[in-house]
Amino acid sequence: MGKDFLRALLFWLGMFELLAGWRGWRGLSWRSGPLGELSRPDPESPYAADRSAHGWRARLWPHALPALLAVLAAIGLPRARWRRMLSLSAAAPLALVLQVGIASLRNRALAPLARLRPGPHRDRVVRDIHIGMAEGYLPAIEIAPRGGAQAAVCLLHGSGDHKTAYTWWMVDALLARRIAALLVDMDGHGENPRWQRFPEMLEDVTAAAGWLRARYARVGVLGISLGGCVAARAIADGAPADAFVLMEAPPKLQFTRADMWREGLALLNPRVLSIFEDSTAYQIARTWSTRPIRAAISTWDLIDALDLLGSLPRIGVPLLALYGGGDAIVKPHQARKVQSALPPGAAFRLVPGASHLSLFLRREIQELIAEWFQQMLG
């Protein structure tokens, strides 16, 4: 049984490595890819993994040895079906842990957050700033393309998140169109010393948009989930913005534990796993971690107080609303209520298969948002 288990382990390691090479998931690979050493990527390159330069054959060729290892290991597996299935089932979890662990160690330099560190970079200048407010301050990061920009977009995260949570691709997409980005920690989140309160939280948007207005000719706002509700109310009340993207903002929080499990399983979608193109499991876990929310009002009560459906008709700037067709937190029937409340001329899109957690992680959606802002902010 020991030899059978070892062969099954080698089989899974070979198969996992082959899958990582085929999909271009450099952060899950423990070998060098066709585009150079995976352990020494350019941390400032937003699209370092060229998925189409030489086609799938070029991507798979460096992984031929692991594939051969998997074939040889499979040949050595016991012929008895029950023994073979038992060995494969027992070895799979350990092989997955080893694959993820070895890949994280091998690719320690894969650090997408490095693109958001303060200082001059090859294609951008990053500044850590504190925006003054009536009480306390708003922690933020300004990322501007080298050579400057005429337009900027403020990103407002969702509940429980922070300003750098999986925002590097969105920032890359904006910079590629010469649009600066401002990432902020909303009240009660991340490094923000203020507590989550209503209506004080609306000042986050007013202060951030006002700070950008003093430095850029045109200002956009991207609000995700709770951030979308806060932004919608603030813009409806007069926060200075020229364009607004609303993503998966709930008119009311209505979900169960089963819905949360559905959201977790939706993260296994290959489009979501593409985050491993420039991140390891260690980096993803590090980005996920944040401080507990400091709240004087619960998120449920805050969503009700923000009155998304009542705010949207009062917004007079170009607006794009994006929701996931597979969202278990803001279900499609709630998204349709949002669509009905949109002002004339606003655009709405329900993305098939996208969940609450995965919508913002999809590269094509981030490109769509950046392209829309480019058109609206010109």
C-alpha positions as CSV (number, residue, x, y, z in Angstrom):
1,M,0.0,0.0,0.0
2,G,2.9,2.4,0.7
3,K,4.2,2.1,-2.9
4,D,0.7,2.4,-4.3
5,F,0.2,5.6,-2.2
6,L,3.5,7.1,-3.4
7,R,2.7,6.3,-7.1
8,A,-0.7,7.9,-6.6
9,L,0.9,11.0,-5.0
10,L,3.3,11.3,-7.9
11,F,0.4,10.9,-10.4
12,W,-1.5,13.8,-8.8
13,L,1.5,16.0,-8.6
14,G,2.2,15.5,-12.3
15,M,-1.5,16.2,-13.1
16,F,-1.7,19.3,-11.0
17,E,1.5,20.7,-12.5
18,L,0.2,20.0,-16.0
19,L,-3.1,21.7,-15.2
20,A,-1.2,24.8,-13.8
21,G,0.9,25.0,-17.0
22,W,-2.2,24.6,-19.3
23,R,-4.1,27.3,-17.5
24,G,-1.1,29.6,-17.0
25,W,-1.5,29.6,-13.2
26,R,2.1,30.5,-12.4
27,G,1.3,30.8,-8.7
28,L,0.3,27.1,-8.6
29,S,3.4,25.8,-10.5
30,W,6.6,24.6,-9.1
31,R,8.4,24.6,-12.4
32,S,9.7,27.3,-14.8
33,G,7.2,28.3,-17.4
34,P,7.9,29.1,-21.1
35,L,8.2,32.8,-20.4
36,G,11.1,32.7,-17.9
37,E,11.7,31.8,-14.3
38,L,8.5,31.8,-12.4
39,S,10.3,32.5,-9.2
40,R,11.6,35.8,-10.5
41,P,8.7,37.6,-12.3
42,D,8.5,41.3,-12.9
43,P,6.3,42.4,-10.1
44,E,5.2,45.6,-12.0
45,S,4.1,43.8,-15.1
46,P,0.3,43.7,-15.0
47,Y,0.1,40.9,-17.6
48,A,3.4,39.1,-17.3
49,A,1.8,35.7,-18.2
50,D,1.4,35.9,-22.0
51,R,-1.3,33.4,-22.4
52,S,-1.4,33.5,-26.2
53,A,2.2,34.2,-27.4
54,H,2.9,30.6,-28.4
55,G,-0.4,28.8,-27.9
56,W,-1.2,26.0,-25.5
57,R,1.6,23.8,-26.8
58,A,4.3,26.3,-25.7
59,R,2.6,26.6,-22.3
60,L,2.5,22.8,-21.8
61,W,6.0,22.0,-23.1
62,P,7.9,22.9,-19.9
63,H,5.5,20.6,-18.1
64,A,6.1,17.6,-20.2
65,L,8.3,16.0,-17.5
66,P,5.6,16.2,-14.8
67,A,3.1,14.8,-17.4
68,L,5.5,11.9,-18.1
69,L,5.8,11.4,-14.4
70,A,2.1,11.2,-14.0
71,V,1.8,8.6,-16.9
72,L,4.6,6.4,-15.4
73,A,3.0,6.6,-12.0
74,A,-0.4,5.7,-13.3
75,I,1.1,2.7,-15.1
76,G,2.5,1.5,-11.8
77,L,-0.9,1.8,-9.9
78,P,-2.5,-1.5,-8.9
79,R,-4.7,-3.1,-11.5
80,A,-7.5,-3.9,-9.0
81,R,-10.0,-1.1,-9.5
82,W,-10.8,-0.7,-5.8
83,R,-7.2,-0.5,-4.8
84,R,-6.4,2.0,-7.5
85,M,-9.3,4.2,-6.5
86,L,-8.4,3.9,-2.9
87,S,-4.8,5.0,-3.5
88,L,-5.9,7.9,-5.7
89,S,-8.5,9.1,-3.3
90,A,-6.1,8.9,-0.3
91,A,-3.3,10.7,-2.1
92,A,-5.2,13.6,-3.8
93,P,-5.6,15.8,-0.7
94,L,-1.9,15.5,0.3
95,A,-0.8,16.1,-3.3
96,L,-2.9,19.3,-3.5
97,V,-1.4,20.6,-0.3
98,L,2.1,19.8,-1.5
99,Q,1.4,21.4,-4.9
100,V,0.1,24.6,-3.3
101,G,2.8,24.7,-0.6
102,I,5.8,24.0,-3.0
103,A,4.4,26.5,-5.5
104,S,4.2,29.2,-2.8
105,L,7.7,28.6,-1.7
106,R,9.1,28.4,-5.2
107,N,7.4,31.6,-6.3
108,R,7.9,33.8,-3.3
109,A,8.6,36.8,-5.6
110,L,5.1,36.6,-7.1
111,A,3.7,39.5,-5.1
112,P,1.0,41.5,-6.9
113,L,0.7,43.8,-3.9
114,A,4.1,45.1,-4.8
115,R,2.5,47.1,-7.5
116,L,0.6,49.1,-4.9
117,R,3.6,49.9,-2.6
118,P,4.3,53.6,-2.2
119,G,7.1,54.9,-4.4
120,P,8.1,55.3,-8.1
121,H,7.6,52.2,-10.3
122,R,8.3,51.5,-13.9
123,D,4.8,52.5,-15.1
124,R,3.3,54.4,-12.1
125,V,3.8,56.5,-9.1
126,V,2.2,55.3,-5.9
127,R,1.5,57.5,-2.9
128,D,0.2,56.6,0.6
129,I,-2.0,59.6,1.7
130,H,-4.3,60.7,4.4
131,I,-7.3,62.7,3.3
132,G,-8.5,65.1,6.0
133,M,-12.1,64.9,7.2
134,A,-14.3,66.6,9.7
135,E,-13.3,63.9,12.2
136,G,-10.2,61.8,11.7
137,Y,-8.9,61.1,8.2
138,L,-9.5,58.8,5.2
139,P,-6.5,56.4,4.5
140,A,-5.9,56.1,0.8
141,I,-3.4,55.1,-1.9
142,E,-3.1,57.1,-5.1
143,I,-1.8,55.3,-8.1
144,A,-1.1,57.6,-11.1
145,P,0.5,56.6,-14.4
146,R,3.9,58.1,-15.2
147,G,3.4,61.2,-17.1
148,G,0.2,62.1,-15.3
149,A,-3.5,61.7,-16.1
150,Q,-6.5,63.9,-16.6
151,A,-9.0,61.5,-15.0
152,A,-9.1,59.4,-11.9
153,V,-11.4,56.7,-10.4
154,C,-12.0,56.1,-6.7
155,L,-12.5,52.5,-5.7
156,L,-14.8,51.7,-2.7
157,H,-14.5,48.2,-1.4
158,G,-17.2,45.9,0.1
159,S,-18.0,45.1,3.7
160,G,-15.1,43.4,5.5
161,D,-12.6,44.3,2.8
162,H,-9.8,46.9,2.6
163,K,-8.4,49.2,0.0
164,T,-5.8,46.7,-1.5
165,A,-8.1,43.6,-1.5
166,Y,-7.6,42.1,-5.0
167,T,-7.6,45.5,-6.6
168,W,-4.3,45.3,-8.5
169,W,-5.8,44.0,-11.8
170,M,-8.4,46.8,-11.7
171,V,-5.7,49.3,-11.1
172,D,-3.6,47.9,-14.0
173,A,-6.6,48.1,-16.4
174,L,-7.2,51.8,-15.4
175,L,-3.5,52.7,-15.7
176,A,-3.4,51.1,-19.2
177,R,-5.9,53.7,-20.2
178,R,-4.1,56.5,-18.5
179,I,-6.6,56.8,-15.7
180,A,-5.3,57.2,-12.1
181,A,-6.8,55.2,-9.2
182,L,-7.6,56.1,-5.6
183,L,-8.0,53.2,-3.2
184,V,-9.6,54.0,0.2
185,D,-10.3,52.3,3.5
186,M,-14.0,53.0,4.3
187,D,-15.0,53.9,7.9
188,G,-14.6,50.9,10.2
189,H,-12.4,49.0,7.7
190,G,-8.7,48.5,7.2
191,E,-6.6,51.4,8.6
192,N,-9.5,53.8,8.8
193,P,-9.6,55.0,12.5
194,R,-13.3,56.0,12.2
195,W,-16.1,53.7,13.1
196,Q,-18.8,52.5,10.7
197,R,-21.6,55.0,11.3
198,F,-24.5,56.5,9.3
199,P,-24.6,59.1,7.9
200,E,-21.0,59.9,8.7
201,M,-19.8,57.2,6.3
202,L,-21.1,59.2,3.3
203,E,-18.2,61.6,4.0
204,D,-15.8,58.9,2.7
205,V,-17.1,59.4,-0.8
206,T,-17.4,63.2,-0.6
207,A,-13.9,63.6,0.8
208,A,-12.3,61.1,-1.7
209,A,-14.1,62.6,-4.7
210,G,-13.4,66.1,-3.6
211,W,-9.7,65.3,-3.1
212,L,-9.6,63.9,-6.7
213,R,-11.5,66.8,-8.1
214,A,-8.9,69.2,-6.9
215,R,-6.2,67.3,-8.8
216,Y,-7.9,65.8,-11.8
217,A,-10.2,67.2,-14.5
218,R,-12.7,64.3,-14.3
219,V,-13.5,61.9,-11.5
220,G,-15.2,58.5,-11.5
221,V,-16.4,56.3,-8.7
222,L,-16.5,52.5,-8.5
223,G,-18.5,51.1,-5.6
224,I,-18.5,47.4,-4.8
225,S,-21.3,45.9,-2.7
226,L,-21.5,48.0,0.4
227,G,-19.2,50.5,-1.2
228,G,-21.7,50.8,-4.0
229,C,-24.6,51.5,-1.6
230,V,-22.5,54.2,0.1
231,A,-21.4,55.7,-3.2
232,A,-24.9,55.8,-4.6
233,R,-26.3,57.6,-1.7
234,A,-23.4,60.1,-1.5
235,I,-23.5,60.8,-5.3
236,A,-27.3,61.2,-5.1
237,D,-26.7,63.7,-2.3
238,G,-24.2,65.7,-4.3
239,A,-20.7,64.1,-4.0
240,P,-18.6,65.4,-7.0
241,A,-18.4,62.6,-9.5
242,D,-18.6,62.5,-13.3
243,A,-19.3,58.8,-13.8
244,F,-20.3,55.9,-11.5
245,V,-20.0,52.1,-11.7
246,L,-22.2,50.2,-9.3
247,M,-21.3,46.6,-8.7
248,E,-23.5,44.0,-6.9
249,A,-24.8,46.5,-4.4
250,P,-27.6,45.0,-2.3
251,P,-30.9,46.9,-1.9
252,K,-31.3,44.7,1.2
253,L,-29.2,42.0,2.8
254,Q,-31.1,38.7,2.6
255,F,-28.9,35.5,2.6
256,T,-28.5,32.3,4.5
257,R,-25.5,30.1,5.5
258,A,-26.3,27.9,2.5
259,D,-25.9,31.0,0.3
260,M,-22.5,31.6,1.8
261,W,-21.5,28.0,1.0
262,R,-22.7,28.5,-2.6
263,E,-20.5,31.7,-2.9
264,G,-17.5,29.8,-1.6
265,L,-17.9,27.0,-4.1
266,A,-18.3,29.5,-6.9
267,L,-14.7,30.6,-6.3
268,L,-13.5,27.3,-7.9
269,N,-14.5,28.6,-11.3
270,P,-11.5,28.6,-13.7
271,R,-12.1,32.3,-14.5
272,V,-11.7,33.1,-10.8
273,L,-8.7,30.8,-10.4
274,S,-6.9,32.9,-13.0
275,I,-5.9,35.0,-10.0
276,F,-3.1,32.4,-9.7
277,E,-1.6,33.9,-12.9
278,D,0.4,36.3,-10.8
279,S,-0.3,35.3,-7.2
280,T,0.5,32.3,-4.9
281,A,-1.9,30.8,-2.4
282,Y,0.2,32.5,0.3
283,Q,-0.2,36.0,-1.3
284,I,-4.0,35.4,-1.8
285,A,-4.4,34.4,1.9
286,R,-2.4,37.4,3.0
287,T,-4.5,39.8,0.9
288,W,-7.7,38.2,2.3
289,S,-6.7,38.9,5.9
290,T,-8.0,42.1,7.4
291,R,-9.0,43.7,10.7
292,P,-12.5,43.1,12.1
293,I,-15.1,45.7,11.2
294,R,-15.4,48.4,13.8
295,A,-19.1,49.3,13.7
296,A,-21.5,51.5,15.6
297,I,-24.2,50.3,13.1
298,S,-24.5,46.8,11.7
299,T,-24.0,46.3,8.0
300,W,-27.6,45.1,7.7
301,D,-29.0,48.3,9.3
302,L,-26.5,50.4,7.3
303,I,-27.7,48.9,4.0
304,D,-31.3,49.8,4.9
305,A,-30.3,53.3,6.0
306,L,-28.5,54.0,2.7
307,D,-31.7,53.2,0.7
308,L,-30.1,52.1,-2.6
309,L,-33.4,52.0,-4.5
310,G,-34.3,55.5,-3.3
311,S,-30.8,56.9,-4.1
312,L,-30.4,55.6,-7.7
313,P,-33.2,57.7,-9.3
314,R,-31.6,60.9,-8.0
315,I,-28.2,60.2,-9.7
316,G,-27.6,62.4,-12.7
317,V,-24.2,61.2,-13.9
318,P,-23.5,58.3,-16.3
319,L,-24.1,55.1,-14.5
320,L,-23.2,51.5,-15.2
321,A,-24.7,48.7,-12.9
322,L,-23.1,45.3,-12.9
323,Y,-24.5,42.2,-11.2
324,G,-23.8,38.5,-11.2
325,G,-26.3,36.0,-12.6
326,G,-25.1,33.4,-10.1
327,D,-24.9,35.8,-7.1
328,A,-26.1,34.1,-3.9
329,I,-25.8,37.2,-1.7
330,V,-27.5,39.7,-4.1
331,K,-29.8,37.4,-6.0
332,P,-30.9,38.1,-9.6
333,H,-34.4,39.1,-8.5
334,Q,-32.8,41.8,-6.3
335,A,-30.6,42.9,-9.2
336,R,-33.8,43.4,-11.3
337,K,-35.2,45.7,-8.6
338,V,-32.0,47.7,-8.9
339,Q,-32.4,47.8,-12.7
340,S,-36.0,49.1,-12.3
341,A,-34.7,51.9,-10.0
342,L,-31.9,53.1,-12.3
343,P,-32.2,56.6,-13.8
344,P,-32.9,57.1,-17.5
345,G,-29.9,56.4,-19.7
346,A,-28.1,54.1,-17.1
347,A,-26.7,50.9,-18.3
348,F,-27.3,47.5,-16.6
349,R,-25.7,44.2,-17.1
350,L,-26.4,40.8,-15.4
351,V,-23.2,38.7,-16.0
352,P,-24.1,35.0,-16.4
353,G,-22.5,32.7,-13.9
354,A,-20.8,35.4,-11.9
355,S,-21.1,35.2,-8.1
356,H,-20.9,37.9,-5.5
357,L,-17.3,37.1,-4.7
358,S,-16.2,36.3,-8.2
359,L,-17.7,39.2,-10.3
360,F,-14.9,41.7,-9.4
361,L,-12.2,39.0,-9.9
362,R,-13.1,38.4,-13.5
363,R,-10.5,40.0,-15.8
364,E,-12.9,40.7,-18.6
365,I,-15.3,42.5,-16.2
366,Q,-12.4,44.7,-15.0
367,E,-11.5,45.5,-18.6
368,L,-15.1,46.3,-19.3
369,I,-15.2,48.7,-16.4
370,A,-11.9,50.4,-17.4
371,E,-13.1,50.8,-21.0
372,W,-16.4,52.3,-19.8
373,F,-14.6,54.8,-17.6
374,Q,-12.3,55.7,-20.5
375,Q,-15.4,56.5,-22.6
376,M,-17.2,58.4,-19.9
377,L,-14.3,60.4,-18.5
378,G,-12.6,60.8,-22.0
